[in-house]
Amino acid sequence: MPDYQAPLRDIRFVMDELLDYPAHYAGLPGGEEASPDVVAAILEEGGRFAREVLLPLNQSGDQEGCLLEGGEVKAPKGFKEAYAQFVEGGWPSLAADPAHGGQGLPHSLAMVLNEMICSTNLAWGMYPGLSHGAADALRHHGTEEQQATYLTKLVEGTWTGTMCLTEPHCGTDLGLIKTRAVPTDDGAYDITGTKIFISAGEHDLAENIVHLVLAKLPDAPEGSRGISLFVVPKFLPDADGNPGERNGVVCGSLEHKMGIHGNATCVMNFDAAKGFLVGAPNKGLACMFTMMNAARIGVGIQGLGLTEASFQNALAYARDRLQMRALSGPKAPEKAADPIIVHPDVRRMLLTQKAFAEGGRMLVLYTAQMIDIVEHGTDAAEKERAETLLGLLTPIVKAFLTEVGFEATNEGVQVFGGHGFIQEWGMEQLVRDARITRLYEGTTGIQALDLLGRKVLMSQGESLKVFTKEIHKFCQAEEGSSELAEFVRPLAKLNAEWGEMTMAIGMKAMTDREEVGAASVDYLMYSGYVTLAYLFARAAKQARAALAEGTEEAAFYRAKLDTARFFYQRLLPRTRAHKGAIEAGAEPLMAISAEDFGLGFEI
Ligand SMILES: Cc1cc2nc3c(=O)[nH]c(=O)nc-3n(C[C@H](O)[C@H](O)[C@H](O)COP(=O)(O)OP(=O)(O)OC[C@H]3O[C@@H](n4cnc5c(N)ncnc54)[C@H](O)[C@@H]3O)c2cc1C
């Protein structure tokens, strides 16, 4: 069975040394509660919960899957009990507003815990995973009554939330949805339609499920302008706020899928189910975006968590497995062969995983600070800047970390050789589980369009400039440091190139809009590498400073420098390929007609 240890030392490095979280928390209203001692205790306990409670259920949950009987779904054995412990421990309410029963700790802290959950049991993590987003949508857009009825329950975790967008004929293009909402005399709505692929749509972990559903009013305008958001509980709350009458929403079937078997992916049939409008009529998509943005960051964290899990297990295996001798001569002459970690190619795979795990963690925690500031900040200018950066980084966190998460988990299988392909080691499960993260909450293609089209080009490059200016300032400040030159020089060049390339795409797009779609995924990956390069340069600076000062943990800081070097010398050159593809433009993609694609097998 795979093992896992919460990477607490690395988390401490990123939070305390790199991003100065103690000062960040001290500057947030109520942030003083998150003192370094409290944070350390919470993370340690979270790591213990993930390792001792969730990890043992990961493989059994994958093999057992979920069971649908008479409209009721049973999650795999042990999931319900683990969830009860989770609620009992107060984990769901950690970062929620005290006004709704939350503990008021910063959101970033919950994100670190989320990484641990995703490393140990992604399928389980998706039961509580959408409750936070559902609560957010209600907090921002719900009426006082809706908040009183649903928020406290979602925050304490006794009820869970879902996000019901997708229908059989539409996933990306939500303007096509057919689910109808017909007003009733009591001010509520009858919701009728079919939603598919609904994560945790039905299960036995919580006493009630709160569905947030997109549907169309009878007089709604066509397309995405005519979508409204409704809250539709599985059980209608009674006068005391407890689960009462069963509502007309049932699980029709469970999907059989490639991964996350322990999570119920449901077809949900709404048959005149009672729903209540959230926010203004026809403004549902905007309300749902509150949920989707939080969920997108959450999916990026899934990529990170799986990367870390795969890395830890591949590393242990590579130290243990004896095969062949090192090319330069035996490294363990007393043994029958050398451990495979001596071989350069195995090191390439392990370091790729390590760099993506440590780089991804820096990116998530950097972005988490923006979320804290947007949520709790008091300085208007600082909030505006954080909001811009958060908008820019959200598609990068979501798509880049899930793309490289899939690569990293695949490399984990490769390190195990044929054993990686065998179920009992648990490495192939990580690949299967990672595969969905590139799809749901908007595919990589859609995130890339969001980044390049909406966030960068629609702001005339202004949002990108906020970030590239920060990188430029860092490079300028470190220009004179010969020790950091190996990082700062290539970073400064790439940072300038990022802006120039964006302008060039913008110019081309003025004559041909297809240029945006043609460039977008390569642009997103390029952006991800440059963003991680910035964070690795800062990490290298920190590591050098610690080593210069003298430390008992010299090995930790040297390894950090080595990882940064590996990233710069072996992974960052991938930006050349992405740039080349971007510059090739739309022509090689659009030249062939849809009919001519299939000529090779027509005759
Ligand atoms: C296990 C699982 C859990 C899920 N959980 C939920 C959930 O809880 N709630 C929910 O509502 N949905 C959920 N989904 C649905 C998921 O969000 C969608 O599958 C996803 O958004 C893609 O939609 P689609 O499958 O309809 O693909 P399509 O929209 O048909 O896309 C097919 C392909 O075309 C590409 N494409 C589409 N439009 C464009 C464009 N304009 N430009 C470029 N490329 C484009 C896409 O990138 C993709 O590669 C889940 C799905 C799965 C498999």
The ligand as an ORCA input file, in Angstrom:
! r2SCAN-3c Opt
* xyz 0 1
  C     -15.911     12.444    -12.986
  C     -16.565     13.715    -13.394
  C     -17.061     14.562    -12.418
  C     -17.715     15.743    -12.790
  N     -18.299     16.529    -11.828
  C     -19.134     17.520    -12.220
  C     -19.957     18.207    -11.268
  O     -19.880     17.961    -10.064
  N     -20.828     19.130    -11.720
  C     -20.940     19.439    -13.049
  O     -21.775     20.263    -13.387
  N     -20.172     18.829    -13.969
  C     -19.281     17.875    -13.588
  N     -18.515     17.223    -14.529
  C     -18.601     17.641    -15.913
  C     -17.332     18.331    -16.420
  O     -17.188     19.589    -15.811
  C     -17.417     18.389    -17.947
  O     -17.272     17.056    -18.406
  C     -16.373     19.285    -18.555
  O     -16.629     20.628    -18.221
  C     -16.306     19.179    -20.080
  O     -17.587     19.201    -20.638
  P     -18.014     18.048    -21.680
  O     -17.688     16.746    -21.054
  O     -19.399     18.274    -22.092
  O     -17.036     18.238    -22.892
  P     -17.289     19.210    -24.145
  O     -17.750     20.531    -23.666
  O     -18.135     18.503    -25.122
  O     -15.818     19.346    -24.721
  C     -15.204     18.348    -25.538
  C     -13.821     18.853    -25.981
  O     -13.993     20.043    -26.773
  C     -13.207     21.097    -26.232
  N     -13.914     22.368    -26.426
  C     -15.214     22.641    -26.219
  N     -15.474     23.921    -26.524
  C     -14.318     24.477    -26.897
  C     -13.910     25.768    -27.313
  N     -14.776     26.785    -27.388
  N     -12.618     25.983    -27.629
  C     -11.723     24.980    -27.527
  N     -12.039     23.737    -27.154
  C     -13.304     23.483    -26.827
  C     -13.010     20.751    -24.761
  O     -11.838     21.361    -24.242
  C     -12.912     19.230    -24.819
  O     -11.595     18.868    -25.124
  C     -17.819     16.079    -14.166
  C     -17.266     15.235    -15.135
  C     -16.684     14.054    -14.777
  C     -16.182     13.144    -15.855
*
